[in-house]
Amino acid sequence: MKLISLHKNYSGLITKATKGNRPAQQQLFEMFSPKMLGVCRNYMKDTTRSEEVMLAGFFKVFTNLKSFRNEGSFEGWIRRIMVNESISQLRKDKKLNFQNTDVLENTMGHMTTQESSFEVAEIQKVIDSLPTGYKTVFVLYAIEGYKHSEISELLNITESTSKTQLFKARKMLQSILIKQQNVQYGNS
């Protein structure tokens, strides 16, 4: 029986890149930059800013390449650096703030989902319209798969604040999408 590797082994390329081999670094950059630009784009409102953050992230990747221990996937390690760099830039730009965080009681129930015909670009535009705190928690939780405990640690907020921000983000997204859908289909 042949086992399928869950993670590609880039150790040869990583070793070369660690030693300053520019072609190896370029190859790693070309392999991962499209996906990592997408990760940064989840946090930044425009592509230009996303590219800047991604490049700063790759600078950190290559600067800290010696610290990668081949535990888990290399792509996951890079992704974490990109998420941290994105959050760091939001903090630096003073755009990472959190709206009123009243404690929610049992209102975190399931949100209703509706069939929709929205394009990815339209949904990204709606996500971009969220306040930065809502958007950051939403992306970390719903897209990146972080748990509230991890989000609270990463953003230096309480788990309760993380849950509240997610709830409010979902509620706002749902409201905007319903309004857009009503306009799209002529319902008022």
MARTI-468629 format. One record per residue (C-alpha): residue number from 1; residue in three letters; x negated, y negated, z negated. Coordinates in nm, 3 decimals, padded with zeros to 5 digits, m for minus. Layout:
@kolti=NUM; drenfi=ALA; xx=X; yy=Y; zz=Z .
...
This chain:
@kolti=1; drenfi=MET; xx=00.000; yy=00.000; zz=00.000 .
@kolti=2; drenfi=LYS; xx=m00.135; yy=m00.341; zz=00.095 .
@kolti=3; drenfi=LEU; xx=m00.087; yy=m00.621; zz=m00.156 .
@kolti=4; drenfi=ILE; xx=m00.015; yy=m00.969; zz=m00.034 .
@kolti=5; drenfi=SER; xx=m00.219; yy=m01.241; zz=m00.198 .
@kolti=6; drenfi=LEU; xx=00.004; yy=m01.503; zz=m00.359 .
@kolti=7; drenfi=HIS; xx=m00.262; yy=m01.770; zz=m00.326 .
@kolti=8; drenfi=LYS; xx=m00.507; yy=m01.818; zz=m00.043 .
@kolti=9; drenfi=ASN; xx=m00.867; yy=m01.792; zz=m00.149 .
@kolti=10; drenfi=TYR; xx=m01.053; yy=m02.108; zz=m00.063 .
@kolti=11; drenfi=SER; xx=m01.352; yy=m02.032; zz=m00.287 .
@kolti=12; drenfi=GLY; xx=m01.612; yy=m02.039; zz=m00.006 .
@kolti=13; drenfi=LEU; xx=m01.486; yy=m02.371; zz=00.121 .
@kolti=14; drenfi=ILE; xx=m01.456; yy=m02.508; zz=m00.233 .
@kolti=15; drenfi=THR; xx=m01.812; yy=m02.404; zz=m00.313 .
@kolti=16; drenfi=LYS; xx=m01.943; yy=m02.583; zz=m00.004 .
@kolti=17; drenfi=ALA; xx=m01.732; yy=m02.891; zz=m00.075 .
@kolti=18; drenfi=THR; xx=m01.855; yy=m02.897; zz=m00.437 .
@kolti=19; drenfi=LYS; xx=m02.211; yy=m02.915; zz=m00.307 .
@kolti=20; drenfi=GLY; xx=m02.120; yy=m03.225; zz=m00.103 .
@kolti=21; drenfi=ASN; xx=m02.074; yy=m03.050; zz=00.232 .
@kolti=22; drenfi=ARG; xx=m01.876; yy=m03.315; zz=00.426 .
@kolti=23; drenfi=PRO; xx=m01.733; yy=m03.078; zz=00.692 .
@kolti=24; drenfi=ALA; xx=m01.597; yy=m02.852; zz=00.414 .
@kolti=25; drenfi=GLN; xx=m01.447; yy=m03.154; zz=00.236 .
@kolti=26; drenfi=GLN; xx=m01.294; yy=m03.272; zz=00.564 .
@kolti=27; drenfi=GLN; xx=m01.147; yy=m02.927; zz=00.625 .
@kolti=28; drenfi=LEU; xx=m00.990; yy=m02.918; zz=00.278 .
@kolti=29; drenfi=PHE; xx=m00.854; yy=m03.270; zz=00.328 .
@kolti=30; drenfi=GLU; xx=m00.702; yy=m03.178; zz=00.665 .
@kolti=31; drenfi=MET; xx=m00.546; yy=m02.862; zz=00.522 .
@kolti=32; drenfi=PHE; xx=m00.380; yy=m03.027; zz=00.224 .
@kolti=33; drenfi=SER; xx=m00.326; yy=m03.393; zz=00.312 .
@kolti=34; drenfi=PRO; xx=00.009; yy=m03.349; zz=00.493 .
@kolti=35; drenfi=LYS; xx=00.167; yy=m03.173; zz=00.192 .
@kolti=36; drenfi=MET; xx=00.006; yy=m03.405; zz=m00.059 .
@kolti=37; drenfi=LEU; xx=00.126; yy=m03.712; zz=00.130 .
@kolti=38; drenfi=GLY; xx=00.476; yy=m03.570; zz=00.085 .
@kolti=39; drenfi=VAL; xx=00.415; yy=m03.530; zz=m00.288 .
@kolti=40; drenfi=CYS; xx=00.299; yy=m03.892; zz=m00.320 .
@kolti=41; drenfi=ARG; xx=00.586; yy=m04.012; zz=m00.102 .
@kolti=42; drenfi=ASN; xx=00.829; yy=m03.868; zz=m00.356 .
@kolti=43; drenfi=TYR; xx=00.708; yy=m04.129; zz=m00.606 .
@kolti=44; drenfi=MET; xx=00.619; yy=m04.427; zz=m00.389 .
@kolti=45; drenfi=LYS; xx=00.875; yy=m04.629; zz=m00.195 .
@kolti=46; drenfi=ASP; xx=00.680; yy=m04.658; zz=00.128 .
@kolti=47; drenfi=THR; xx=00.442; yy=m04.452; zz=00.337 .
@kolti=48; drenfi=THR; xx=00.155; yy=m04.702; zz=00.326 .
@kolti=49; drenfi=ARG; xx=00.150; yy=m04.700; zz=m00.054 .
@kolti=50; drenfi=SER; xx=00.186; yy=m04.321; zz=m00.051 .
@kolti=51; drenfi=GLU; xx=m00.122; yy=m04.291; zz=00.171 .
@kolti=52; drenfi=GLU; xx=m00.323; yy=m04.515; zz=m00.062 .
@kolti=53; drenfi=VAL; xx=m00.225; yy=m04.305; zz=m00.362 .
@kolti=54; drenfi=MET; xx=m00.299; yy=m03.982; zz=m00.176 .
@kolti=55; drenfi=LEU; xx=m00.647; yy=m04.105; zz=m00.078 .
@kolti=56; drenfi=ALA; xx=m00.718; yy=m04.207; zz=m00.439 .
@kolti=57; drenfi=GLY; xx=m00.596; yy=m03.862; zz=m00.542 .
@kolti=58; drenfi=PHE; xx=m00.827; yy=m03.688; zz=m00.296 .
@kolti=59; drenfi=PHE; xx=m01.116; yy=m03.897; zz=m00.426 .
@kolti=60; drenfi=LYS; xx=m01.038; yy=m03.749; zz=m00.770 .
@kolti=61; drenfi=VAL; xx=m01.004; yy=m03.401; zz=m00.618 .
@kolti=62; drenfi=PHE; xx=m01.352; yy=m03.416; zz=m00.466 .
@kolti=63; drenfi=THR; xx=m01.502; yy=m03.590; zz=m00.770 .
@kolti=64; drenfi=ASN; xx=m01.364; yy=m03.322; zz=m01.003 .
@kolti=65; drenfi=LEU; xx=m01.393; yy=m03.020; zz=m00.776 .
@kolti=66; drenfi=LYS; xx=m01.644; yy=m02.859; zz=m01.012 .
@kolti=67; drenfi=SER; xx=m01.372; yy=m02.843; zz=m01.279 .
@kolti=68; drenfi=PHE; xx=m01.145; yy=m02.619; zz=m01.066 .
@kolti=69; drenfi=ARG; xx=m01.171; yy=m02.277; zz=m01.230 .
@kolti=70; drenfi=ASN; xx=m00.993; yy=m02.058; zz=m00.972 .
@kolti=71; drenfi=GLU; xx=m00.711; yy=m02.000; zz=m01.221 .
@kolti=72; drenfi=GLY; xx=m00.389; yy=m02.037; zz=m01.027 .
@kolti=73; drenfi=SER; xx=m00.360; yy=m02.186; zz=m00.684 .
@kolti=74; drenfi=PHE; xx=m00.592; yy=m02.450; zz=m00.550 .
@kolti=75; drenfi=GLU; xx=m00.295; yy=m02.623; zz=m00.388 .
@kolti=76; drenfi=GLY; xx=m00.120; yy=m02.637; zz=m00.726 .
@kolti=77; drenfi=TRP; xx=m00.430; yy=m02.795; zz=m00.880 .
@kolti=78; drenfi=ILE; xx=m00.441; yy=m03.060; zz=m00.608 .
@kolti=79; drenfi=ARG; xx=m00.065; yy=m03.119; zz=m00.639 .
@kolti=80; drenfi=ARG; xx=m00.099; yy=m03.187; zz=m01.011 .
@kolti=81; drenfi=ILE; xx=m00.373; yy=m03.443; zz=m00.941 .
@kolti=82; drenfi=MET; xx=m00.147; yy=m03.613; zz=m00.684 .
@kolti=83; drenfi=VAL; xx=00.148; yy=m03.625; zz=m00.925 .
@kolti=84; drenfi=ASN; xx=m00.074; yy=m03.768; zz=m01.199 .
@kolti=85; drenfi=GLU; xx=m00.224; yy=m04.022; zz=m00.959 .
@kolti=86; drenfi=SER; xx=00.122; yy=m04.130; zz=m00.843 .
@kolti=87; drenfi=ILE; xx=00.240; yy=m04.178; zz=m01.201 .
@kolti=88; drenfi=SER; xx=m00.082; yy=m04.359; zz=m01.289 .
@kolti=89; drenfi=GLN; xx=m00.029; yy=m04.600; zz=m00.999 .
@kolti=90; drenfi=LEU; xx=00.333; yy=m04.664; zz=m01.103 .
@kolti=91; drenfi=ARG; xx=00.209; yy=m04.747; zz=m01.454 .
@kolti=92; drenfi=LYS; xx=m00.068; yy=m04.968; zz=m01.316 .
@kolti=93; drenfi=ASP; xx=00.183; yy=m05.153; zz=m01.097 .
@kolti=94; drenfi=LYS; xx=00.407; yy=m05.184; zz=m01.406 .
@kolti=95; drenfi=LYS; xx=00.691; yy=m05.021; zz=m01.214 .
@kolti=96; drenfi=LEU; xx=00.739; yy=m04.729; zz=m01.449 .
@kolti=97; drenfi=ASN; xx=01.005; yy=m04.840; zz=m01.692 .
@kolti=98; drenfi=PHE; xx=01.299; yy=m04.658; zz=m01.834 .
@kolti=99; drenfi=GLN; xx=01.651; yy=m04.790; zz=m01.847 .
@kolti=100; drenfi=ASN; xx=01.861; yy=m04.792; zz=m02.163 .
@kolti=101; drenfi=THR; xx=01.825; yy=m04.442; zz=m02.302 .
@kolti=102; drenfi=ASP; xx=02.131; yy=m04.385; zz=m02.516 .
@kolti=103; drenfi=VAL; xx=02.142; yy=m04.032; zz=m02.649 .
@kolti=104; drenfi=LEU; xx=02.374; yy=m03.813; zz=m02.448 .
@kolti=105; drenfi=GLU; xx=02.597; yy=m03.562; zz=m02.615 .
@kolti=106; drenfi=ASN; xx=02.714; yy=m03.271; zz=m02.403 .
@kolti=107; drenfi=THR; xx=02.750; yy=m03.501; zz=m02.102 .
@kolti=108; drenfi=MET; xx=02.460; yy=m03.328; zz=m01.934 .
@kolti=109; drenfi=GLY; xx=02.706; yy=m03.071; zz=m01.799 .
@kolti=110; drenfi=HIS; xx=02.701; yy=m02.954; zz=m01.445 .
@kolti=111; drenfi=MET; xx=02.737; yy=m03.217; zz=m01.179 .
@kolti=112; drenfi=THR; xx=02.972; yy=m03.125; zz=m00.901 .
@kolti=113; drenfi=THR; xx=02.809; yy=m03.064; zz=m00.569 .
@kolti=114; drenfi=GLN; xx=02.973; yy=m03.149; zz=m00.244 .
@kolti=115; drenfi=GLU; xx=02.905; yy=m03.035; zz=00.105 .
@kolti=116; drenfi=SER; xx=02.737; yy=m03.311; zz=00.296 .
@kolti=117; drenfi=SER; xx=02.589; yy=m03.383; zz=00.631 .
@kolti=118; drenfi=PHE; xx=02.318; yy=m03.622; zz=00.516 .
@kolti=119; drenfi=GLU; xx=01.981; yy=m03.615; zz=00.685 .
@kolti=120; drenfi=VAL; xx=01.663; yy=m03.580; zz=00.479 .
@kolti=121; drenfi=ALA; xx=01.561; yy=m03.939; zz=00.563 .
@kolti=122; drenfi=GLU; xx=01.895; yy=m04.068; zz=00.434 .
@kolti=123; drenfi=ILE; xx=01.858; yy=m03.875; zz=00.109 .
@kolti=124; drenfi=GLN; xx=01.499; yy=m04.001; zz=00.068 .
@kolti=125; drenfi=LYS; xx=01.625; yy=m04.356; zz=00.117 .
@kolti=126; drenfi=VAL; xx=01.888; yy=m04.304; zz=m00.155 .
@kolti=127; drenfi=ILE; xx=01.628; yy=m04.154; zz=m00.392 .
@kolti=128; drenfi=ASP; xx=01.402; yy=m04.452; zz=m00.319 .
@kolti=129; drenfi=SER; xx=01.683; yy=m04.687; zz=m00.423 .
@kolti=130; drenfi=LEU; xx=01.686; yy=m04.545; zz=m00.776 .
@kolti=131; drenfi=PRO; xx=01.519; yy=m04.745; zz=m01.054 .
@kolti=132; drenfi=THR; xx=01.160; yy=m04.621; zz=m01.086 .
@kolti=133; drenfi=GLY; xx=01.214; yy=m04.448; zz=m01.421 .
@kolti=134; drenfi=TYR; xx=01.516; yy=m04.255; zz=m01.292 .
@kolti=135; drenfi=LYS; xx=01.338; yy=m04.167; zz=m00.970 .
@kolti=136; drenfi=THR; xx=01.020; yy=m04.047; zz=m01.140 .
@kolti=137; drenfi=VAL; xx=01.202; yy=m03.817; zz=m01.383 .
@kolti=138; drenfi=PHE; xx=01.435; yy=m03.692; zz=m01.107 .
@kolti=139; drenfi=VAL; xx=01.144; yy=m03.605; zz=m00.876 .
@kolti=140; drenfi=LEU; xx=00.942; yy=m03.440; zz=m01.153 .
@kolti=141; drenfi=TYR; xx=01.240; yy=m03.229; zz=m01.264 .
@kolti=142; drenfi=ALA; xx=01.439; yy=m03.158; zz=m00.948 .
@kolti=143; drenfi=ILE; xx=01.164; yy=m03.148; zz=m00.687 .
@kolti=144; drenfi=GLU; xx=00.840; yy=m03.063; zz=m00.868 .
@kolti=145; drenfi=GLY; xx=01.004; yy=m02.823; zz=m01.115 .
@kolti=146; drenfi=TYR; xx=00.867; yy=m02.973; zz=m01.437 .
@kolti=147; drenfi=LYS; xx=01.046; yy=m02.903; zz=m01.767 .
@kolti=148; drenfi=HIS; xx=01.166; yy=m03.189; zz=m01.985 .
@kolti=149; drenfi=SER; xx=00.895; yy=m03.110; zz=m02.241 .
@kolti=150; drenfi=GLU; xx=00.629; yy=m03.146; zz=m01.970 .
@kolti=151; drenfi=ILE; xx=00.785; yy=m03.465; zz=m01.835 .
@kolti=152; drenfi=SER; xx=00.799; yy=m03.620; zz=m02.181 .
@kolti=153; drenfi=GLU; xx=00.431; yy=m03.544; zz=m02.235 .
@kolti=154; drenfi=LEU; xx=00.328; yy=m03.666; zz=m01.890 .
@kolti=155; drenfi=LEU; xx=00.522; yy=m03.994; zz=m01.913 .
@kolti=156; drenfi=ASN; xx=00.481; yy=m04.051; zz=m02.288 .
@kolti=157; drenfi=ILE; xx=00.856; yy=m04.049; zz=m02.349 .
@kolti=158; drenfi=THR; xx=01.083; yy=m03.829; zz=m02.560 .
@kolti=159; drenfi=GLU; xx=01.255; yy=m03.522; zz=m02.418 .
@kolti=160; drenfi=SER; xx=01.583; yy=m03.698; zz=m02.490 .
@kolti=161; drenfi=THR; xx=01.475; yy=m03.993; zz=m02.273 .
@kolti=162; drenfi=SER; xx=01.376; yy=m03.753; zz=m01.995 .
@kolti=163; drenfi=LYS; xx=01.715; yy=m03.582; zz=m02.008 .
@kolti=164; drenfi=THR; xx=01.897; yy=m03.914; zz=m02.016 .
@kolti=165; drenfi=GLN; xx=01.699; yy=m04.051; zz=m01.720 .
@kolti=166; drenfi=LEU; xx=01.772; yy=m03.734; zz=m01.522 .
@kolti=167; drenfi=PHE; xx=02.142; yy=m03.749; zz=m01.604 .
@kolti=168; drenfi=LYS; xx=02.165; yy=m04.115; zz=m01.504 .
@kolti=169; drenfi=ALA; xx=01.964; yy=m04.052; zz=m01.185 .
@kolti=170; drenfi=ARG; xx=02.195; yy=m03.768; zz=m01.084 .
@kolti=171; drenfi=LYS; xx=02.502; yy=m03.972; zz=m01.164 .
@kolti=172; drenfi=MET; xx=02.373; yy=m04.269; zz=m00.962 .
@kolti=173; drenfi=LEU; xx=02.271; yy=m04.045; zz=m00.669 .
@kolti=174; drenfi=GLN; xx=02.609; yy=m03.876; zz=m00.669 .
@kolti=175; drenfi=SER; xx=02.789; yy=m04.210; zz=m00.674 .
@kolti=176; drenfi=ILE; xx=02.583; yy=m04.354; zz=m00.387 .
@kolti=177; drenfi=LEU; xx=02.613; yy=m04.040; zz=m00.176 .
@kolti=178; drenfi=ILE; xx=02.991; yy=m04.020; zz=m00.228 .
@kolti=179; drenfi=LYS; xx=03.026; yy=m04.385; zz=m00.125 .
@kolti=180; drenfi=GLN; xx=02.813; yy=m04.326; zz=00.184 .
@kolti=181; drenfi=GLN; xx=03.006; yy=m04.012; zz=00.271 .
@kolti=182; drenfi=ASN; xx=03.336; yy=m04.201; zz=00.238 .
@kolti=183; drenfi=VAL; xx=03.206; yy=m04.473; zz=00.468 .
@kolti=184; drenfi=GLN; xx=03.076; yy=m04.212; zz=00.711 .
@kolti=185; drenfi=TYR; xx=03.411; yy=m04.035; zz=00.734 .
@kolti=186; drenfi=GLY; xx=03.629; yy=m04.346; zz=00.705 .
@kolti=187; drenfi=ASN; xx=03.763; yy=m04.268; zz=00.357 .
@kolti=188; drenfi=SER; xx=03.785; yy=m04.551; zz=00.111 .
